Amino acid sequence: MKTTLNIPNPLIEEAMKLSKKKTKTGTIIEALEEYIRWRRLKGVIDKAGRLDFSDDWEQVRHER
């Protein structure tokens, strides 16, 4: 999908340098993939300590 974005030149240049991508498109794709990965990981980390595991995990493991 073609999209027009107004990204400050210094920002895109720095991102291209850090990502070692040769194109702006490649840089933006990598940046978006990293952002998505980071947000998903943050969601998992935010749930730390809130997940309830049953005590019968050993029994369930052997039932497979």
Secondary structure, 3 states (H helix, E strand, C coil): CCCCCCCCHHHHHHHHHHHCCCCHHHHHHHHHHHHHHHHHHHHHHHCCCCCCCCCCHHHHHHCC
